[in-house]
Amino acid sequence: MAFDGFPGGDPRGPVCPRCWRPVGEDEPFTIMHHPDDPDGQRGQSGQRWHADCARPFWEDKFSTVLAALERAVRGR
C-alpha cells in the first residue's frame, strides 16, 4: 500500500477491514465486535467499518435474534 511507510498507518484515517478504504469522520460507521476475534488481534473487532460494509454482518445477527424472539413469542 502507498502508506505502508507512514508511522501509524494511513494518514487519511482508519481503514475499513472489509473494503480497505479510509473511514472518514463524516461517514456513517459501525464499530464491530466479532465473537471469533474478541481481542481484535485479527483486525476485525474494535475497528471502524463503513456502515454499508458492516450491514451484511448486522443483518445476519438481527435475523437470528428476531427468529429466536418470534419462536419465544409463539411458544407462549
WOJOQUI-V704422 format. One record per residue. N is the residue number from 1. OMEGA is omega in radians with two decimals (999 if undefined). D_CENTER is the distance of its C-alpha to the mean C-alpha in Angstrom with 1 decimal. Layout:
BEGIN
n: {N | N}
omega: {OMEGA | OMEGA}
d_center: {D_CENTER | D_CENTER}
END
This chain:
BEGIN
n: {1 | 2 | 3 | 4 | 5 | 6 | 7 | 8 | 9 | 10 | 11 | 12 | 13 | 14 | 15 | 16 | 17 | 18 | 19 | 20 | 21 | 22 | 23 | 24 | 25 | 26 | 27 | 28 | 29 | 30 | 31 | 32 | 33 | 34 | 35 | 36 | 37 | 38 | 39 | 40 | 41 | 42 | 43 | 44 | 45 | 46 | 47 | 48 | 49 | 50 | 51 | 52 | 53 | 54 | 55 | 56 | 57 | 58 | 59 | 60 | 61 | 62 | 63 | 64 | 65 | 66 | 67 | 68 | 69 | 70 | 71 | 72 | 73 | 74 | 75 | 76}
omega: {-3.07 | -3.05 | 3.13 | -3.11 | -3.11 | 3.13 | 3.11 | 3.09 | -3.07 | -3.11 | 3.13 | 3.12 | 3.14 | -3.14 | 3.12 | 3.14 | -3.11 | -3.05 | 3.10 | 3.02 | 3.11 | 3.09 | -3.11 | 3.13 | -3.10 | 3.14 | 3.04 | -3.13 | 3.10 | 3.02 | -3.03 | 3.02 | -3.09 | -3.14 | 3.13 | 3.07 | -3.01 | -3.10 | 3.09 | -3.12 | 3.14 | 3.08 | -3.13 | -3.08 | 3.09 | -3.14 | 3.03 | 3.05 | 2.97 | -3.12 | -3.14 | 3.12 | -3.12 | -3.04 | -3.13 | 3.12 | -3.14 | -3.14 | 3.08 | -3.12 | -3.11 | -3.14 | 3.09 | -3.14 | 3.14 | 3.10 | 3.11 | 3.11 | 3.13 | 3.09 | -3.13 | -3.13 | 3.13 | -3.12 | -3.12 | 999}
d_center: {21.5 | 23.6 | 22.2 | 22.4 | 25.5 | 24.1 | 23.9 | 20.4 | 18.6 | 18.3 | 20.4 | 18.6 | 15.6 | 12.4 | 11.1 | 7.9 | 7.5 | 8.0 | 10.9 | 12.0 | 13.2 | 13.3 | 11.4 | 14.5 | 15.5 | 16.8 | 13.8 | 11.6 | 8.2 | 5.7 | 5.3 | 3.5 | 6.8 | 8.1 | 11.8 | 12.8 | 11.5 | 12.6 | 13.9 | 11.4 | 14.2 | 12.5 | 10.1 | 6.9 | 7.0 | 7.8 | 6.5 | 6.2 | 4.4 | 7.3 | 7.8 | 9.5 | 7.1 | 4.7 | 8.2 | 9.5 | 7.5 | 8.5 | 11.9 | 12.6 | 12.1 | 14.1 | 16.7 | 17.4 | 17.8 | 20.0 | 22.0 | 22.8 | 23.8 | 26.0 | 27.7 | 28.3 | 29.9 | 32.0 | 33.2 | 34.9}
END
